[in-house]
Structure formats: structure tokens, C-alpha cells
């Protein structure tokens, strides 16, 4: 079973900020961690990922810098800012509220389905 992209699309910023909460990272590695955490069921398209980086950087939620060339290919690393941490906390609160509401709506639907079955 794959995860419907439409369900996740609106949470791209939250997912990226979550990946940056622990350490600075670069695009490929962030996407790889998303794939690993979802057992290969979800990955961000490269265009989506880098558009989100630009949007988050423009909003002051992340900053970027070039990594050391001596470790291989020169990579642009992303770092969460204090504003990004605050934004992440807000987005998580919004997610919890939305999830709670959706759970209630789905639960009500499940009860009616059980009666039909």
C-alpha cells in the first residue's frame, strides 16, 4: 500500500522541518530518510523538495550553506532556524488538531459502516 500523495502534500514543510530538527542535512539525505521512515512508501519529488527549501528559506525557517568539498560532491546543507523551530511547533499543533478532527469524522463513518455490514 502506498501513501496517497494528496494526504501528505500539505505537510511537506512540516516533514522537512522535522528532518532538520536533529541536524543539518542536504536534500538527497533528507529524501532518503523520508523513504526509510515510510518503508519506501513515500518520497518527495525532487522539484517539490527544492521548491519547499526555497519557500522555507524565504520565510526564514531554514538557512543554507555549502558543505565541505573534501567529503565528496559539494552539497548545499540546510539548517533549521529559531523561527523554523517555532513554525514546526505550530505546524505540529495544527496537525494534531486536524488529525483529532479527522479521526472523529472517520470514527463516525466506521460506526455506520459496521451497522450496514
Secondary structure, 3 states (H helix, E strand, C coil): CCCCHHHHHCCHHHHHHHHHCCCCEEHHHHHHHHHHHCCCCCCCCHHHHHHHHHHHHHCCCEEEEECCHHHCCCCEEEEECHHHHHHHHHHHHHHHHHHHHHHHHHHHHHHHHHHHC
